[in-house]
Amino acid sequence: MTGPVWGGVAGAMLALGLLLAGQRLVVLRRPRLADRVLPYVRDVPRTGPALPPATSTSGGGAAGAFGALFGPLLGSAAGLLDRVLGGSASVRRRIERAGLGLTLREFRVEQALWGLVALGATGAVSLLVVLATPSRAVPLLVLCAVAFVTGALLRENRLTAQVATRERAVLAEFPTVAELLALSVAAGEGPVAALDRVVTRCHGELAADLGRVLAEIRTGTPATRALDDLARRTGVAVVARFAEGMAVALERGTPLAAVLHAQVADVREAGRRALIESGARKEVVMMVPVVFLVLPVTVVFAFWPGVVGLHLVTP
């Protein structure tokens, strides 16, 4: 193609982009009917559902346009990933344990986005290589496919890391939260009131889980069932035993404070043992630089002057 043809194509694309941008600006500047009517009917008494709050049409326009344009494509990619990778029950379980608040479809869409980003980066580099050496087109296409799959798998690996991080935080918070709960119960408060006090005073992952339990109890769920649901959701064995112990204590009327104190003592003893085992492993690892770095340098410093002296003395 000649230069004028390329110039005409570029001019047409620029004109089309300006036209689309102008149309979008006109739509954004046009007030909605709800925005014009809502200020006059906000204080009117009504028996039906409340009117939604007024929202600005300028915010979220880009996200809405992106979702409208690429939502079906991302949904199809998410469905394809779900069929190819499988493991929907395991992924749903890990999402719940990580406390992300995502659905399985939203997570698959994120996986597709990660894969598309990896595909775009690899495709840009591959395009430059193909322009230089066209014979490498087929291997680079395979590399692009591998990059897409790798990006999707990296998002799943990130989910596993998020689960591990959150569960470590829950395990670190457990002794303090359980002690506060035991002290509240020992002071004469009921289990629900003790949960309320702990949730309002504490901030963290375990406090968020207990807040969910408290919300379920206040909406009519029996306390034992809400605690059993917590034991089923969590991936930390200590928290599961804690929830099951509380449920059994509430159901059978056993002293709850003694049960909580015993569980806290067990958790702290387990943490102490884990710290001792970690120190023993670190001690072995610390021997590596001593043996392979410090010791050879010490030997060189000890014997090198003698070797130099022998060379000077011997003819």
C-alpha positions in Angstrom: 0.0 0.0 0.0 1.2 3.5 -0.8 1.7 6.4 1.5 -1.6 8.2 0.6 -3.6 5.1 1.2 -2.0 4.7 4.7 -2.7 8.4 5.4 -6.4 7.9 4.4 -6.8 4.9 6.7 -5.1 6.7 9.6 -7.4 9.8 9.0 -10.5 7.6 8.9 -9.6 5.9 12.2 -8.9 9.3 13.8 -12.2 10.6 12.6 -14.1 7.5 13.9 -12.4 7.8 17.3 -13.2 11.5 17.6 -16.8 10.8 16.7 -17.2 8.0 19.3 -15.6 10.3 22.0 -17.9 13.1 21.1 -21.0 10.9 21.3 -19.9 9.6 24.7 -19.4 13.2 26.0 -22.9 14.1 24.9 -24.3 11.1 26.7 -22.4 11.9 29.9 -23.5 15.6 29.9 -27.2 14.7 29.5 -28.8 14.4 32.9 -30.9 11.4 33.7 -34.7 11.6 34.5 -34.1 10.2 38.0 -31.5 12.9 38.7 -33.9 15.7 37.7 -37.0 14.3 39.5 -35.4 12.9 42.7 -34.7 16.2 44.5 -38.4 17.1 44.4 -39.7 13.7 45.7 -37.0 12.8 48.2 -39.0 14.1 51.2 -42.4 12.8 50.1 -43.8 10.1 52.4 -44.0 6.8 50.6 -44.9 3.2 51.6 -43.0 1.4 48.8 -39.3 0.7 48.6 -37.0 3.6 49.0 -35.7 5.4 46.0 -32.1 4.7 45.1 -29.6 7.5 46.1 -28.6 9.9 43.4 -25.4 8.9 41.6 -23.3 10.9 39.3 -23.3 9.7 35.7 -19.7 10.7 35.2 -18.3 8.2 37.7 -17.9 4.6 36.5 -18.4 5.5 32.9 -15.2 3.9 31.7 -15.8 0.8 33.8 -19.3 0.5 32.5 -18.2 0.9 28.9 -15.4 -1.6 29.4 -17.9 -4.1 30.8 -20.3 -3.5 28.0 -17.7 -4.0 25.3 -15.6 -6.8 26.7 -18.0 -8.4 29.3 -19.3 -11.1 26.9 -15.8 -12.0 25.7 -14.5 -12.2 29.3 -17.5 -14.3 30.3 -16.8 -16.7 27.4 -13.2 -16.9 28.4 -14.1 -17.5 32.0 -16.4 -20.4 31.0 -13.7 -21.9 28.8 -11.2 -21.7 31.7 -13.7 -23.3 34.1 -14.3 -26.2 31.7 -10.6 -26.7 30.9 -9.1 -26.2 34.4 -11.9 -27.7 36.4 -11.7 -27.8 40.2 -14.6 -25.4 40.7 -15.4 -26.8 44.2 -11.8 -26.4 45.3 -11.6 -22.8 43.9 -14.9 -21.9 45.6 -13.6 -23.3 48.9 -10.3 -21.3 48.6 -12.2 -18.1 47.7 -14.3 -18.5 50.9 -11.2 -19.3 53.0 -9.4 -16.2 51.6 -12.4 -14.0 52.4 -12.4 -12.3 49.0 -16.1 -12.0 48.6 -15.9 -13.1 44.9 -18.1 -15.5 43.1 -16.6 -18.3 41.0 -17.4 -16.5 37.8 -15.8 -13.3 38.9 -12.6 -15.2 39.9 -12.6 -16.9 36.5 -12.9 -13.5 34.8 -9.9 -12.3 36.8 -8.0 -15.4 35.6 -8.9 -14.6 32.1 -7.7 -11.0 32.5 -4.4 -12.3 33.9 -4.1 -14.6 31.0 -4.9 -11.9 28.5 -2.3 -9.6 30.0 0.3 -12.3 29.7 -0.8 -13.1 26.2 -0.6 -9.4 25.2 2.9 -8.9 26.6 4.1 -12.1 24.9 2.3 -11.3 21.7 3.9 -7.9 21.4 7.4 -9.3 21.8 6.6 -12.2 19.5 5.3 -9.8 16.8 8.6 -8.0 16.8 10.5 -11.3 16.5 8.2 -12.5 13.6 8.8 -9.2 11.7 12.5 -9.9 11.9 12.4 -13.7 11.3 9.1 -14.9 9.9 10.1 -18.6 10.2 9.6 -18.5 13.9 5.9 -17.8 13.7 4.6 -21.2 14.8 6.8 -21.6 17.9 5.9 -18.1 18.9 2.1 -18.9 18.6 2.7 -21.9 20.9 4.5 -19.6 23.3 1.6 -17.1 23.3 -0.8 -20.0 24.2 1.5 -21.1 27.0 1.7 -17.5 28.2 -2.1 -17.3 28.4 -2.3 -20.5 30.4 0.5 -19.5 32.6 -1.2 -16.1 33.5 -4.4 -17.9 34.4 -2.5 -20.4 36.6 -0.6 -17.6 38.3 -3.9 -16.1 39.4 -4.9 -19.4 41.0 -1.5 -19.6 42.6 -2.0 -16.1 43.9 -5.3 -17.2 45.4 -3.5 -20.0 47.3 -1.0 -17.5 48.6 -3.9 -15.2 49.8 -5.4 -18.2 51.6 -2.2 -19.0 53.3 -1.6 -15.4 54.3 -5.1 -15.0 55.8 -4.9 -18.2 57.7 -1.5 -17.2 59.2 -3.1 -13.9 60.3 -6.1 -15.8 61.8 -3.8 -18.2 63.7 -1.8 -15.2 65.1 -4.9 -13.5 66.3 -6.6 -16.5 67.8 -5.0 -16.6 71.3 -5.8 -12.9 72.0 -9.4 -13.1 70.6 -10.1 -16.3 72.5 -8.7 -14.9 75.7 -10.9 -11.8 75.4 -13.9 -14.0 74.7 -13.1 -16.2 77.7 -12.7 -13.2 80.0 -16.1 -11.8 78.8 -17.8 -15.0 79.5 -16.2 -15.4 82.9 -17.3 -11.9 83.8 -20.9 -13.0 83.4 -21.8 -12.1 79.8 -23.7 -14.5 77.6 -22.0 -16.0 74.5 -23.7 -13.7 72.0 -22.9 -10.6 74.2 -19.3 -11.8 74.5 -19.1 -12.2 70.8 -20.5 -8.7 70.3 -17.9 -7.2 72.7 -15.0 -9.0 71.0 -16.1 -8.1 67.5 -16.5 -4.4 68.4 -13.1 -4.3 70.2 -10.9 -6.3 67.8 -9.9 -5.7 64.2 -8.6 -8.5 62.0 -9.4 -11.5 60.0 -10.7 -13.6 62.9 -12.8 -10.7 64.2 -14.3 -10.5 60.7 -15.2 -14.2 60.8 -16.7 -13.8 64.3 -18.6 -10.8 63.0 -20.2 -12.9 60.3 -21.2 -15.5 62.9 -22.7 -12.7 65.1 -24.6 -11.3 62.1 -26.0 -14.8 61.3 -27.1 -15.2 65.0 -28.9 -11.8 64.9 -30.8 -12.7 61.8 -32.3 -15.7 63.4 -29.8 -18.5 62.8 -29.2 -20.7 65.9 -25.9 -20.0 67.6 -24.8 -23.6 67.3 -25.5 -23.8 63.6 -23.7 -20.5 63.0 -20.6 -21.8 64.9 -20.8 -25.1 62.9 -20.8 -23.1 59.7 -17.7 -21.2 60.9 -16.0 -24.6 61.6 -16.9 -25.8 58.1 -15.8 -22.6 56.3 -12.4 -22.1 58.0 -9.3 -23.9 56.9 -7.5 -23.5 60.3 -7.9 -26.6 62.4 -7.6 -24.6 65.7 -10.4 -22.2 64.8 -12.5 -25.2 63.7 -12.0 -26.9 67.1 -12.7 -23.5 68.8 -16.1 -23.2 67.0 -17.0 -26.8 67.5 -16.1 -26.5 71.2 -18.3 -23.4 71.6 -21.2 -25.1 69.8 -20.9 -28.1 72.0 -20.6 -26.0 75.2 -23.7 -24.0 74.2 -25.7 -27.1 73.3 -24.8 -29.1 76.5 -24.4 -26.3 79.0 -20.8 -27.0 79.9 -18.6 -24.1 81.2 -17.6 -22.1 78.2 -14.8 -20.1 79.9 -12.9 -23.3 80.9 -13.2 -24.6 77.3 -11.8 -21.4 75.8 -8.9 -21.1 78.3 -7.9 -24.7 77.5 -8.0 -24.1 73.8 -5.9 -21.0 74.1 -3.3 -22.9 76.2 -3.2 -25.6 73.5 -2.7 -23.1 70.7 0.1 -21.2 72.6 1.8 -24.5 73.3 1.6 -25.5 69.7 3.0 -22.1 68.6 5.9 -22.6 71.1 6.7 -26.0 69.6 6.5 -24.6 66.1 8.9 -21.8 67.0 11.4 -24.3 68.5 11.2 -26.5 65.4 11.6 -23.4 63.1 14.7 -22.4 65.1 16.2 -25.9 64.7 15.7 -25.8 61.0 17.2 -22.3 60.8 20.2 -23.5 62.7 20.9 -26.1 60.1 20.5 -23.6 57.3 22.8 -21.1 59.0 25.6 -23.7 58.8 25.7 -23.4 55.0 27.4 -20.0 54.8 29.7 -20.9 57.8 30.9 -24.2 56.1 31.1 -23.0 52.5 32.1 -19.3 53.0 33.6 -18.5 56.3 35.6 -21.7 56.8 37.3 -21.6 53.4 38.3 -18.0 53.9 39.7 -18.8 57.4 41.7 -21.7 56.0 43.1 -19.4 53.2 44.1 -16.7 55.7 45.8 -19.4 57.9 47.8 -21.2 55.3 48.5 -18.6 52.6 51.3 -16.9 54.5 53.0 -20.2 55.1 52.8 -21.1 51.4 54.2 -17.8 50.4 57.0 -18.2 53.0 57.9 -21.6 51.6 58.1 -20.2 48.1 60.5 -17.5 49.3 62.7 -19.9 51.3 63.0 -22.7 48.7 65.4 -21.9 45.8 
